Amino acid sequence: MSCLGGRGIIGGMDIIKEKINQANRLLEELKIDVWIVFVRETPMMADPTMAMVVGFEAVWNSFFIYTRSGDAVAVVGNLDAENFRRSGRFTEVVPYTKGVKEDIRQLIAKLDPASIAVNYSLDNPAADGLTHGMYLQLVKYLEGTPYPDRIISAQELVSKLRSRKLPSEVDLISSAAKITVEVWDECLPDFKPGMNEIEIAAVIEGNMKKRGLAPSFDTIVNAGDKTQPGHGLPSKAKVGYGDLLHVDFGVKLNDYCSDLQRLVYFNRRGETKPPEELLEAFRMVASIITETGKMCKPGVKGFEIDALAREMLSDNGYQEYEHALGHQVGRDVHDGGGIIGPKWERYGKTPEIELEFGNVSTLELEINLPGIGCVGLEEDICITDDGARFLCPRQKELTVK
């Protein structure tokens, strides 16, 4: 059995243990008696919360039970139990051999919770790790007791647990972002007209590999306006003179992600500076990130910040972008929780969640210029009482080659 997302020990601190303690506190804050993470065969299908509050994979049907009174109980197969005992993260480890039904019924009866939060959600994929089959199995285990009627969604709990970053988590994300900028700076001399998107991505990911790092997601490259910005993989399209190279990329460092967008323009032959429409678009995008960053304070809702960005674009004659202005970043590049985005159906209620101190998010938008490319920037920020704290050096000037 292997660990999930590393062992969680960074600089002598067990971040997973700290997140378990945070979960206990949140249960008390939200007046939820018990939170159950119920899983099986996690190498095949792991609940997103496993890496955050468990740290090891599980093979047989396993229960990880957290209570508002401060308990953390692992009910696991006997062959899995040793890692959980050694970790020191659980107040009790209950191994079983033939079946878990009676153990879990007795434990739940002893706790007698008025509310049992489990991982299902309509809006947040990070809180939706309980499969339908496992939900049916849980109800079957508790059949004939009052407890199936006390099951509620863990959405709010999981959203807050992922979103309220510990100071050590913010430091790790910031370190990942700063290294991402260093990788970009190292790559810049190697970018030349005539290279295709696949080759450019290979240079970037090659420099990550030299540092012993992997990308936090597949690097996205746009050679001028030859390919559509978004989530597409790099193609054989070549960047040429007069093209704007747009790259969306990040690294994963000690299980935490970064997510940045950077730009470089290749002057046409005889051109002494980029076209004015490009410079104006760049200044507009950078200015919107600055101004919306000032709004990124606790208590502000994401859709309110997103609205300012769209207003600034509209007032200056630009089209709106077709996505959220920002998403949370953490153990995953899209870390769930509230977003900085519009109240569109696809985002559910997440744009209406108030920002909290310590949330880590992106601010990202683009202006697409025909014949030039995607003028897109993305920065990683932390929510503070004074607005956004940028976690790495920003791109404030257009790089020109």
C-alpha positions as a printed NumPy array, in Angstrom:
array([[  0.   ,   0.   ,   0.   ],
       [  1.413,   3.374,  -0.937],
       [  0.875,   6.871,   0.357],
       [ -1.545,   9.258,  -1.305],
       [ -0.06 ,  12.593,  -2.385],
       [  3.12 ,  12.135,  -0.338],
       [  3.417,  11.629,   3.383],
       [  2.443,  15.193,   4.275],
       [  5.564,  15.88 ,   6.381],
       [  7.019,  19.207,   5.242],
       [  9.736,  20.916,   7.233],
       [  8.962,  18.774,  10.266],
       [  5.24 ,  19.637,  10.162],
       [  2.607,  17.035,   9.407],
       [  0.232,  19.099,   7.284],
       [ -2.28 ,  16.231,   7.101],
       [ -2.452,  16.086,  10.896],
       [ -2.954,  19.856,  10.957],
       [ -5.775,  19.561,   8.402],
       [ -7.429,  16.844,  10.523],
       [ -7.312,  19.212,  13.511],
       [ -8.768,  21.933,  11.303],
       [-11.565,  19.571,  10.232],
       [-12.42 ,  18.892,  13.884],
       [-12.658,  22.637,  14.519],
       [-14.82 ,  23.167,  11.452],
       [-17.227,  20.451,  12.548],
       [-17.709,  22.344,  15.796],
       [-18.096,  25.658,  13.936],
       [-20.691,  24.209,  11.548],
       [-22.435,  22.188,  14.296],
       [-21.949,  18.908,  12.438],
       [-21.422,  15.919,  14.718],
       [-19.599,  13.512,  12.398],
       [-17.883,  13.588,   9.032],
       [-17.336,  10.252,   7.272],
       [-14.958,   9.663,   4.371],
       [-16.008,   6.234,   3.068],
       [-13.783,   4.67 ,   0.391],
       [-12.503,   1.476,  -1.202],
       [ -9.73 ,   0.614,  -3.672],
       [ -8.444,   4.176,  -3.612],
       [ -5.589,   3.493,  -6.097],
       [ -8.431,   3.061,  -8.601],
       [-10.819,   5.752,  -7.349],
       [ -9.658,   8.051,  -4.571],
       [-11.945,  10.517,  -2.834],
       [-10.411,  14.017,  -3.315],
       [-10.287,  14.513,   0.46 ],
       [ -8.038,  11.469,   1.007],
       [ -4.789,  13.318,   0.289],
       [ -5.851,  16.132,   2.607],
       [ -6.984,  14.297,   5.769],
       [ -5.894,  10.646,   5.366],
       [ -2.582,  10.472,   3.513],
       [ -2.548,   6.754,   2.682],
       [ -4.414,   4.602,   0.223],
       [ -6.944,   2.004,   1.346],
       [ -7.877,  -1.264,  -0.342],
       [-10.92 ,  -2.633,   1.443],
       [-14.03 ,  -0.695,   2.459],
       [-12.637,   1.901,   4.871],
       [-14.139,   4.595,   7.06 ],
       [-12.324,   7.704,   8.219],
       [-14.496,   9.345,  10.842],
       [-13.918,  12.836,  12.236],
       [-15.966,  14.312,  15.089],
       [-16.628,  17.762,  16.484],
       [-15.243,  16.541,  19.831],
       [-11.798,  16.067,  18.273],
       [-11.695,  12.379,  17.369],
       [-10.24 ,  10.93 ,  14.177],
       [-11.006,   7.223,  13.765],
       [ -9.797,   4.948,  10.961],
       [-11.799,   1.75 ,  10.434],
       [ -9.745,  -0.191,   7.89 ],
       [ -8.866,  -3.677,   6.685],
       [ -6.378,  -5.491,   8.897],
       [ -3.698,  -5.47 ,   6.19 ],
       [ -3.995,  -1.687,   5.833],
       [ -4.015,  -0.794,   9.52 ],
       [ -0.28 ,  -0.496,  10.271],
       [  0.36 ,   2.654,   8.236],
       [ -2.528,   4.42 ,   9.935],
       [ -1.26 ,   3.442,  13.388],
       [  2.272,   4.609,  12.638],
       [  1.133,   7.936,  11.22 ],
       [ -0.046,   9.2  ,  14.604],
       [ -2.884,  11.063,  12.884],
       [ -5.753,   9.029,  14.28 ],
       [ -7.016,   8.844,  17.84 ],
       [ -8.135,   5.277,  17.153],
       [ -7.46 ,   2.677,  14.452],
       [-10.003,  -0.162,  14.213],
       [ -8.86 ,  -3.062,  11.982],
       [-11.274,  -5.68 ,  10.666],
       [-10.829,  -8.993,   8.866],
       [-14.052, -10.546,   7.598],
       [-16.295,  -7.517,   7.249],
       [-16.752,  -3.973,   8.503],
       [-20.535,  -3.815,   8.96 ],
       [-20.768,  -4.617,  12.658],
       [-17.774,  -2.447,  13.557],
       [-19.225,   0.589,  11.854],
       [-22.713,   0.058,  13.256],
       [-21.321,  -0.167,  16.785],
       [-19.115,   2.875,  16.342],
       [-21.881,   5.041,  14.907],
       [-24.276,   3.907,  17.647],
       [-21.678,   4.854,  20.262],
       [-21.238,   8.318,  18.733],
       [-25.01 ,   8.673,  18.157],
       [-24.617,  11.684,  15.845],
       [-27.536,  13.966,  15.031],
       [-25.836,  14.772,  11.717],
       [-23.494,  12.721,   9.521],
       [-21.732,  14.615,   6.724],
       [-20.613,  12.567,   3.709],
       [-18.904,  13.615,   0.509],
       [-21.575,  14.396,  -2.052],
       [-22.128,  17.764,  -3.687],
       [-23.906,  19.352,  -6.635],
       [-21.516,  22.298,  -6.931],
       [-18.069,  21.283,  -5.699],
       [-16.259,  18.314,  -7.286],
       [-13.729,  18.343,  -4.436],
       [-16.597,  17.477,  -2.06 ],
       [-18.212,  14.848,  -4.297],
       [-15.958,  11.848,  -3.734],
       [-18.547,   9.373,  -2.452],
       [-19.638,   7.224,  -5.389],
       [-23.262,   6.241,  -5.757],
       [-22.372,   2.615,  -5.093],
       [-20.601,   3.495,  -1.86 ],
       [-23.511,   5.663,  -0.775],
       [-25.868,   2.711,  -1.254],
       [-23.433,   0.505,   0.685],
       [-23.295,   3.   ,   3.557],
       [-27.089,   3.132,   3.774],
       [-27.174,  -0.671,   3.717],
       [-24.675,  -0.892,   6.577],
       [-26.855,   1.458,   8.643],
       [-30.16 ,  -0.143,   7.658],
       [-32.573,  -0.493,  10.589],
       [-30.987,   2.424,  12.485],
       [-32.039,   6.104,  12.529],
       [-28.751,   7.18 ,  10.988],
       [-29.464,   7.051,   7.222],
       [-31.968,   9.864,   7.77 ],
       [-29.257,  11.953,   9.424],
       [-26.919,  11.958,   6.427],
       [-26.167,  15.429,   5.01 ],
       [-23.806,  16.825,   2.375],
       [-20.253,  17.608,   3.497],
       [-20.029,  20.3  ,   0.801],
       [-19.713,  23.298,   3.109],
       [-17.285,  21.514,   5.408],
       [-15.01 ,  20.289,   2.634],
       [-15.142,  23.629,   0.82 ],
       [-13.997,  25.49 ,   3.922],
       [-11.395,  22.862,   4.779],
       [ -9.808,  23.092,   1.331],
       [-10.21 ,  26.859,   1.061],
       [ -8.941,  27.95 ,   4.466],
       [ -5.277,  27.432,   3.803],
       [ -2.929,  27.004,   6.73 ],
       [ -0.012,  29.468,   6.672],
       [  2.256,  26.54 ,   5.776],
       [  0.007,  25.71 ,   2.819],
       [  0.14 ,  29.297,   1.552],
       [  3.926,  29.196,   1.824],
       [  4.059,  25.993,  -0.236],
       [  1.839,  27.43 ,  -2.976],
       [  3.906,  30.603,  -3.015],
       [  7.099,  28.555,  -3.342],
       [  5.564,  26.645,  -6.258],
       [  4.549,  29.916,  -7.948],
       [  7.988,  31.488,  -7.491],
       [  9.679,  28.416,  -8.963],
       [  7.267,  28.577, -11.9  ],
       [  8.438,  32.136, -12.599],
       [ 12.065,  30.976, -12.357],
       [ 11.356,  28.199, -14.866],
       [  9.782,  30.735, -17.235],
       [ 12.755,  33.077, -16.966],
       [ 15.133,  30.189, -17.685],
       [ 13.12 ,  29.195, -20.756],
       [ 12.805,  32.639, -22.337],
       [ 16.202,  32.608, -24.138],
       [ 15.263,  29.295, -25.779],
       [ 12.   ,  30.501, -27.34 ],
       [ 12.442,  31.372, -31.005],
       [ 10.23 ,  31.953, -34.044],
       [  9.723,  28.713, -35.944],
       [  9.259,  26.579, -32.834],
       [  5.946,  24.781, -32.57 ],
       [  3.752,  24.569, -29.492],
       [  4.842,  21.014, -28.672],
       [  8.51 ,  22.041, -28.726],
       [  7.846,  25.071, -26.518],
       [  5.975,  22.965, -23.969],
       [  8.855,  20.46 , -24.005],
       [ 11.351,  23.212, -23.15 ],
       [  9.211,  24.355, -20.208],
       [  8.511,  20.892, -18.836],
       [ 12.129,  19.888, -19.423],
       [ 13.296,  22.702, -17.154],
       [ 10.777,  21.58 , -14.543],
       [ 12.156,  18.05 , -14.761],
       [ 15.709,  19.314, -14.225],
       [ 14.498,  20.657, -10.885],
       [ 12.871,  17.35 , -10.002],
       [  9.391,  18.802, -10.524],
       [  6.364,  17.864, -12.577],
       [  3.752,  20.169, -14.144],
       [  0.608,  20.752, -12.103],
       [ -1.348,  20.255, -15.353],
       [ -0.539,  19.76 , -19.027],
       [  1.22 ,  22.903, -20.239],
       [ -0.954,  24.975, -22.585],
       [  0.751,  26.867, -25.427],
       [ -0.786,  29.187, -28.011],
       [  1.323,  30.257, -30.999],
       [ -0.234,  33.598, -31.897],
       [ -3.836,  33.215, -32.991],
       [ -3.182,  29.908, -34.77 ],
       [ -4.784,  27.887, -31.943],
       [ -7.694,  28.539, -29.618],
       [ -6.817,  29.46 , -26.016],
       [ -8.386,  27.213, -23.406],
       [ -7.548,  23.707, -22.266],
       [ -6.229,  22.306, -25.559],
       [ -2.96 ,  20.374, -25.728],
       [  0.009,  21.876, -27.621],
       [ -0.063,  21.358, -31.38 ],
       [  2.362,  21.582, -34.285],
       [  1.355,  25.193, -34.912],
       [  4.496,  27.338, -35.121],
       [  5.061,  30.703, -33.511],
       [  6.315,  33.276, -35.988],
       [  7.429,  36.884, -36.211],
       [  4.574,  39.149, -35.197],
       [  3.036,  36.412, -33.001],
       [  2.256,  36.632, -29.308],
       [  3.297,  33.471, -27.461],
       [  0.831,  32.646, -24.675],
       [  1.628,  29.95 , -22.09 ],
       [ -0.568,  28.64 , -19.242],
       [  1.451,  26.411, -16.917],
       [  2.411,  25.528, -13.349],
       [  4.384,  23.148, -11.179],
       [  3.521,  20.811,  -8.333],
       [  5.842,  21.194,  -5.366],
       [  5.42 ,  19.13 ,  -2.184],
       [  1.855,  18.267,  -3.283],
       [  0.85 ,  21.934,  -3.855],
       [  0.209,  23.591,  -7.206],
       [  0.831,  26.836,  -9.019],
       [ -1.036,  28.144, -12.067],
       [  0.292,  31.096, -14.094],
       [ -0.019,  32.579, -17.579],
       [  2.832,  34.416, -19.253],
       [  3.392,  36.202, -22.572],
       [  6.22 ,  37.008, -24.982],
       [  5.966,  38.847, -28.297],
       [  8.24 ,  38.263, -31.303],
       [  8.818,  41.475, -33.229],
       [  8.314,  41.402, -36.96 ],
       [ 11.439,  42.014, -38.987],
       [ 12.147,  45.729, -38.896],
       [  9.615,  46.295, -36.11 ],
       [ 11.023,  48.329, -33.224],
       [  8.156,  47.749, -30.811],
       [  4.938,  45.717, -30.593],
       [  1.737,  47.022, -32.181],
       [ -0.022,  49.634, -30.07 ],
       [ -3.222,  47.562, -29.921],
       [ -1.226,  44.776, -28.273],
       [  0.361,  47.118, -25.749],
       [ -3.036,  48.627, -24.928],
       [ -4.605,  45.181, -24.472],
       [ -1.717,  44.074, -22.252],
       [ -2.06 ,  47.17 , -20.075],
       [ -5.804,  46.582, -19.842],
       [ -5.433,  42.972, -18.698],
       [ -2.712,  43.852, -16.173],
       [ -4.75 ,  46.782, -14.866],
       [ -7.834,  44.609, -14.357],
       [ -5.774,  42.124, -12.335],
       [ -4.492,  45.013, -10.209],
       [ -7.913,  46.572,  -9.634],
       [ -9.78 ,  43.323,  -8.967],
       [ -6.974,  42.285,  -6.627],
       [ -7.802,  45.267,  -4.44 ],
       [-11.304,  43.814,  -3.945],
       [-10.069,  40.368,  -2.895],
       [-10.822,  40.711,   0.8  ],
       [-12.682,  38.531,   3.313],
       [-16.457,  38.86 ,   3.049],
       [-16.529,  39.87 ,  -0.615],
       [-18.333,  37.488,  -2.964],
       [-16.626,  36.197,  -6.078],
       [-19.272,  37.386,  -8.531],
       [-18.836,  40.979,  -7.276],
       [-15.131,  40.959,  -8.183],
       [-15.759,  39.244, -11.512],
       [-18.335,  41.946, -12.364],
       [-15.703,  44.687, -12.018],
       [-13.425,  42.937, -14.517],
       [-16.228,  42.642, -17.058],
       [-17.235,  46.263, -16.524],
       [-13.678,  47.463, -17.153],
       [-13.477,  45.429, -20.346],
       [-16.827,  46.668, -21.61 ],
       [-16.056,  50.295, -20.788],
       [-12.914,  50.041, -22.907],
       [-14.555,  48.33 , -25.871],
       [-13.318,  44.789, -25.278],
       [-15.308,  41.564, -25.295],
       [-15.835,  39.63 , -22.071],
       [-13.876,  36.456, -21.35 ],
       [-15.924,  33.23 , -21.275],
       [-14.898,  31.797, -17.911],
       [-14.471,  32.756, -14.255],
       [-11.954,  35.417, -13.314],
       [-10.422,  33.114, -10.717],
       [-10.467,  29.649,  -9.165],
       [ -8.946,  28.382,  -5.96 ],
       [ -5.523,  26.724,  -6.024],
       [ -4.024,  24.26 ,  -3.548],
       [ -3.424,  20.536,  -3.592],
       [ -5.181,  20.609,  -6.944],
       [ -4.869,  23.282,  -9.567],
       [ -8.663,  23.652,  -9.397],
       [ -9.048,  23.269,  -5.654],
       [-12.824,  23.528,  -5.257],
       [-14.597,  25.952,  -2.949],
       [-15.805,  29.403,  -3.886],
       [-14.728,  30.953,  -7.174],
       [-14.28 ,  34.503,  -8.434],
       [-16.726,  34.216, -11.272],
       [-20.132,  35.15 , -12.681],
       [-23.428,  33.69 , -11.524],
       [-23.695,  31.275, -14.444],
       [-25.438,  27.908, -14.247],
       [-22.182,  26.024, -14.797],
       [-20.717,  27.424, -11.568],
       [-23.688,  26.644,  -9.322],
       [-23.555,  28.574,  -6.043],
       [-19.773,  28.844,  -5.898],
       [-19.603,  32.513,  -7.072],
       [-21.846,  33.487,  -4.124],
       [-19.511,  32.099,  -1.463],
       [-17.802,  34.842,   0.52 ],
       [-14.024,  34.954,   0.312],
       [-12.171,  34.15 ,   3.523],
       [ -8.791,  35.149,   4.866],
       [ -6.169,  32.709,   3.603],
       [ -8.025,  31.557,   0.499],
       [ -5.632,  31.139,  -2.433],
       [ -6.985,  31.883,  -5.892],
       [ -6.008,  32.86 ,  -9.392],
       [ -6.848,  36.095, -11.158],
       [ -6.9  ,  35.456, -14.902],
       [ -8.397,  36.893, -18.047],
       [ -7.517,  37.502, -21.665],
       [ -8.195,  39.716, -24.659],
       [ -7.954,  37.905, -27.99 ],
       [ -6.458,  39.945, -30.838],
       [ -6.919,  38.594, -34.39 ],
       [ -3.598,  38.22 , -36.159],
       [ -1.648,  38.571, -32.894],
       [ -2.919,  36.094, -30.303],
       [ -4.212,  35.666, -26.769],
       [ -3.293,  38.518, -24.438],
       [ -3.785,  36.426, -21.299],
       [ -2.241,  36.809, -17.859],
       [ -2.804,  34.764, -14.709],
       [ -1.485,  35.342, -11.207],
       [ -1.763,  33.396,  -7.94 ],
       [ -2.989,  35.411,  -4.951],
       [ -3.832,  35.007,  -1.272],
       [ -6.865,  36.763,   0.227],
       [ -5.929,  39.206,   3.007],
       [ -7.633,  42.04 ,   4.88 ],
       [ -5.766,  44.462,   2.603],
       [ -6.722,  42.744,  -0.645],
       [ -4.797,  40.304,  -2.802],
       [ -1.265,  39.359,  -1.824],
       [  0.47 ,  38.219,  -4.992],
       [  2.401,  35.022,  -4.299],
       [  5.133,  35.499,  -6.896],
       [  6.515,  38.264,  -9.121],
       [  3.849,  39.433, -11.597],
       [  4.315,  39.999, -15.278],
       [  3.732,  43.757, -15.446],
       [  5.522,  44.436, -18.728],
       [  5.228,  42.665, -22.045],
       [  8.354,  40.662, -22.847],
       [  9.543,  41.383, -26.4  ],
       [ 12.093,  39.411, -28.432]])
